[in-house]
Amino acid sequence: MKWYVIHTYSGHENKVKTAIEKGLAGTPLEKQVGRLLVPVRKTFVIREGKKIERDKKLFTSYVIMEADMTPELKTYILQIAGVTSFLGINKEHKEPIPLSQEEVDRLLGITDPNRDIKVYSYMPGDMVKVISGPFTDFEGIVQKTTENGTKLIIEVTVFGRRTPVELNASQVELIKK
């Protein structure tokens, strides 16, 4: 099975996912679909002095689908309310283009066994703890990430003042609460 990206109307990601799951249940097409994902990250919002946990969609308007794509499955998905198209379909490409293995690994947070490189996926707003370097044991909030996610700007409190610090993603770990 390969991974495909379904483009939806904004805010319809979970409705489309549910419609696909319910619509395919008990049909021959059900065996052609693996996992359906609406990738989210836990974020924290401070409201009235209280920290509130929320799920934030990583990719607004997209559902990620693992499937053995056939013309019947493609047609079925495109007819679901809220679906606009598959990523990769345009005038030149009439068929959905699957994601590369590298994209899938990054999306799923998997490490590549052939390379000793960990895939990081920190988002602005994530609470992290510094695990190496001069700021070890400091906690902070991710303010920015680079395109490939290897460098982070983290706001830590030093001597009572908030200070932005640039660190490698390997120097921090996500605080799970």
DAWO-V502208 format. One record per residue. N is the residue number from 1. RES is the residue in one letter. PHI is phi in radians with two decimals (NA if undefined). PSI is psi as a letter, one per 30 degrees, with the letter a starting at -180 (none if undefined). D_LAST is the distance of its C-alpha to the last C-alpha in Angstrom with 2 decimals. Layout:
# DAWO-V502208
N:RES:PHI:PSI:D_LAST ; N:RES:PHI:PSI:D_LAST
This chain:
# DAWO-V502208
1:M:NA:k:34.03 ; 2:K:-2.04:l:33.09 ; 3:W:-1.78:k:30.39 ; 4:Y:-2.21:l:31.55 ; 5:V:-2.00:k:30.15 ; 6:I:-1.77:k:31.21 ; 7:H:-1.58:k:31.56 ; 8:T:-2.19:l:31.07 ; 9:Y:-1.15:k:31.60 ; 10:S:-1.05:k:28.68 ; 11:G:1.52:f:26.42 ; 12:H:-1.80:g:28.08 ; 13:E:-1.00:e:25.78 ; 14:N:-1.24:e:24.42 ; 15:K:-1.13:e:27.92 ; 16:V:-1.15:e:29.53 ; 17:K:-1.01:e:27.17 ; 18:T:-1.11:e:27.92 ; 19:A:-1.09:e:31.61 ; 20:I:-1.15:e:31.89 ; 21:E:-1.06:e:30.31 ; 22:K:-1.23:e:32.51 ; 23:G:-1.18:e:35.56 ; 24:L:-1.53:f:35.65 ; 25:A:-0.99:k:35.07 ; 26:G:1.40:g:38.28 ; 27:T:-1.87:l:40.03 ; 28:P:-1.07:f:41.29 ; 29:L:-1.23:f:38.97 ; 30:E:-1.00:e:35.89 ; 31:K:-1.23:f:36.40 ; 32:Q:-1.52:f:36.36 ; 33:V:-1.99:k:32.77 ; 34:G:-1.65:c:29.76 ; 35:R:-1.51:k:26.23 ; 36:L:-2.09:k:25.58 ; 37:L:-2.22:k:22.51 ; 38:V:-2.06:j:21.27 ; 39:P:-1.06:k:18.72 ; 40:V:-2.30:l:15.64 ; 41:R:-2.21:k:12.59 ; 42:K:-1.32:k:9.43 ; 43:T:-2.23:l:10.33 ; 44:F:-2.16:k:9.98 ; 45:V:-2.16:k:13.24 ; 46:I:-1.68:j:14.53 ; 47:R:-2.25:k:17.12 ; 48:E:0.91:h:19.32 ; 49:G:1.37:g:17.12 ; 50:K:-1.93:k:14.05 ; 51:K:-1.53:k:10.89 ; 52:I:-1.98:k:10.98 ; 53:E:-1.49:k:8.94 ; 54:R:-2.40:l:11.75 ; 55:D:-1.67:k:13.09 ; 56:K:-2.03:k:15.57 ; 57:K:-1.17:k:18.45 ; 58:L:-1.28:e:19.17 ; 59:F:-2.26:j:22.85 ; 60:T:-1.11:k:24.32 ; 61:S:1.35:g:27.36 ; 62:Y:-2.32:k:26.81 ; 63:V:-2.12:k:26.28 ; 64:I:-1.75:k:26.33 ; 65:M:-2.25:k:28.59 ; 66:E:-1.67:k:29.65 ; 67:A:-2.80:l:33.31 ; 68:D:-1.64:j:36.87 ; 69:M:-1.25:k:38.30 ; 70:T:-2.24:l:41.70 ; 71:P:-1.02:e:43.76 ; 72:E:-1.15:e:43.22 ; 73:L:-1.15:e:39.42 ; 74:K:-1.02:e:39.52 ; 75:T:-1.09:e:41.84 ; 76:Y:-1.06:e:39.76 ; 77:I:-1.09:e:36.53 ; 78:L:-1.15:f:38.49 ; 79:Q:-1.56:f:39.91 ; 80:I:-1.30:k:36.59 ; 81:A:-1.06:k:36.18 ; 82:G:1.74:f:33.79 ; 83:V:-1.54:k:34.36 ; 84:T:-1.75:e:36.29 ; 85:S:-3.05:a:36.69 ; 86:F:-1.76:k:35.32 ; 87:L:-1.17:k:34.30 ; 88:G:1.84:f:37.36 ; 89:I:-1.42:k:40.04 ; 90:N:-2.67:a:42.61 ; 91:K:-1.10:e:46.38 ; 92:E:-1.42:e:46.54 ; 93:H:-1.88:j:43.96 ; 94:K:-1.53:f:44.53 ; 95:E:-1.91:k:41.92 ; 96:P:-1.06:k:38.14 ; 97:I:-1.70:k:37.14 ; 98:P:-1.23:l:34.43 ; 99:L:-1.25:l:31.59 ; 100:S:-1.29:l:32.25 ; 101:Q:-1.08:e:30.44 ; 102:E:-1.09:e:28.88 ; 103:E:-1.13:e:27.46 ; 104:V:-1.12:e:26.15 ; 105:D:-1.04:e:24.54 ; 106:R:-1.14:e:22.79 ; 107:L:-1.11:e:21.72 ; 108:L:-1.54:f:20.34 ; 109:G:1.26:g:18.85 ; 110:I:-1.60:k:21.50 ; 111:T:-1.65:k:23.34 ; 112:D:-1.47:j:27.09 ; 113:P:-1.12:f:28.66 ; 114:N:-1.38:f:31.83 ; 115:R:-2.13:k:30.18 ; 116:D:-1.55:h:27.88 ; 117:I:-2.14:k:25.70 ; 118:K:-1.54:k:22.01 ; 119:V:-1.60:k:21.16 ; 120:Y:-1.85:k:18.44 ; 121:S:-2.49:i:17.12 ; 122:Y:-1.52:k:15.29 ; 123:M:-2.13:l:15.76 ; 124:P:-0.96:k:16.59 ; 125:G:1.75:f:13.81 ; 126:D:-1.20:k:11.11 ; 127:M:-1.52:k:9.41 ; 128:V:-2.31:l:10.87 ; 129:K:-2.07:k:12.22 ; 130:V:-1.35:k:15.94 ; 131:I:-1.93:f:17.08 ; 132:S:-2.69:l:20.82 ; 133:G:1.68:a:23.54 ; 134:P:-1.17:f:24.53 ; 135:F:-1.80:g:21.15 ; 136:T:-0.90:k:19.42 ; 137:D:1.34:f:16.46 ; 138:F:-1.33:k:16.33 ; 139:E:-1.95:k:13.23 ; 140:G:-2.77:l:14.07 ; 141:I:-1.99:k:13.89 ; 142:V:-1.18:k:15.76 ; 143:Q:-1.69:e:18.96 ; 144:K:-2.57:l:21.04 ; 145:T:-2.27:l:21.41 ; 146:T:-1.37:l:24.78 ; 147:E:-0.96:e:26.20 ; 148:N:-1.60:g:25.37 ; 149:G:1.33:g:21.93 ; 150:T:-1.52:f:23.09 ; 151:K:-2.01:k:23.18 ; 152:L:-2.26:k:20.60 ; 153:I:-1.81:j:21.24 ; 154:I:-2.09:k:18.41 ; 155:E:-1.67:j:18.79 ; 156:V:-2.03:l:18.35 ; 157:T:-1.75:j:19.85 ; 158:V:-2.12:k:22.97 ; 159:F:0.91:h:25.31 ; 160:G:1.38:g:23.83 ; 161:R:-2.07:k:24.34 ; 162:R:-1.31:k:22.10 ; 163:T:-2.29:k:23.35 ; 164:P:-1.34:k:22.94 ; 165:V:-2.28:k:22.86 ; 166:E:-1.67:k:23.69 ; 167:L:-2.33:l:22.14 ; 168:N:-1.33:k:22.34 ; 169:A:-1.05:f:19.34 ; 170:S:-1.27:f:19.93 ; 171:Q:-1.57:f:19.28 ; 172:V:-2.27:l:15.56 ; 173:E:-2.33:k:12.45 ; 174:L:-1.22:k:9.43 ; 175:I:-1.55:j:6.32 ; 176:K:-1.71:j:3.76 ; 177:K:-2.20:none:0.00
